[in-house]
């Protein structure tokens, strides 16, 4: 079984994909992709935006997290917040 969900939240687009093994047996995988739009014009700094994005995305308890369009300030936040991943 393969389910997909698209969410729009605070100007970000999140794609969530959950997949189970054949016949619904096996481990479920929760894959989340986010285009963080690091170069866009926003009221908050890229670092502050990444903090907010990670708050929302990590609440989904992903097994895999893919981030697109990450700039240096965002990357620093992600490294700190995702340490041990």
Buried (B, 14 or more C-beta within 10 A) or exposed (E): EEEEEEBEEEEBBBBBBBBBEEEEEEEEBBBBBBBBBBEEEEEEEBBBBBBBBBEBBBEEEBEEBEBEEBBEBBBBBBEEBEEEE
